[in-house]
């Protein structure tokens, strides 16, 4: 199992032509509910993402760098629903029955985890399993912060020179409205930030992105006012001139700025249903066609079974405990209502995200 597992992880994380990227937003409603939305992009290969239904009481054991399940052991205290990446053990995004949401976001060049020490194997958890551990173990952000003090988050993949492959940073929020970003740097130093702006993308670190927003203080919704210069009227060609200068490329800093602008342009929706709808509409702006990630000379590297770099988009309603998603194959929004699942009795399940990998197109018959 060891060589097979590490080869899969290596293929996933070794960046050659494109990168694994994500854009996350947080929307607060007028009735004090919190909605968490995000995309996940990867153009190198199909992430083979699935939907996992995990019950209370399930036993988990984390992987360690030798490819064996001999790390941290725990029993699931809470049931959860999550979307996987690469392996069923790796939860990329999810929500548990208490309304706690967590997700991982790629963090190359900045994330730096503690080196694995077999002496502390029973305290060690793989970075790719951290989301699953959080969702199955805690009911609030405060509990997560305390729990992190008792584990060592470690890499489980390394390149041919023995260097650890890039890791993630994490977003965690609960139904009370608390929302944090977890970044581990400098060989294991844990940094926790309150996510006041409600946005997360990838590198650089979260504080850098927040400071970078100051470069775009001139942006606003609507149109710039018209004016005259020597009897020549200067006016807007169309709507949106207040946003001239909003970056439109797909780099993490630009996506962060763009998400912040859209998020703060919509106000606070009246209720959760409106917020869920708005979250999907905002995130549509970050749906990346796979071809734009590849330079012309590498177009033949585009995998045939990946029709969009944005492989799925997920939205969690923390207060109503609902998980929504759509995929690159089918933009039909699907919902899992955690309130309707008996996590005491339900069996652990891994479900395909798509029953049919084709768009749900409704033909209108005209008579």
Secondary structure by P-SEA (a helix, b strand, c coil): caaaaaaaaaaacccccccccbbbbbbbcccbbbbbbbbbbbccccccbbbbbbccbbbbbbbcccccccccccccccccccccccccccccccccccccccbbbbbcccccccccccccccccccccaaaaaaaaccccaaaaaaaaacbbbbbccccccccccccccccccccccccbbbbbcccbbbbbbccccccccccccaaaaaaaccccccccccccbbbbcccbbbbbcccccccccccccccaaaaaaaaaaaaaaacccccaaaaaaaaaaaaccccccccccccccccccccccccccccbbbbbbcccbbbbbcccccccbbbbcccccccccccccccccccccccbbbbbbcc
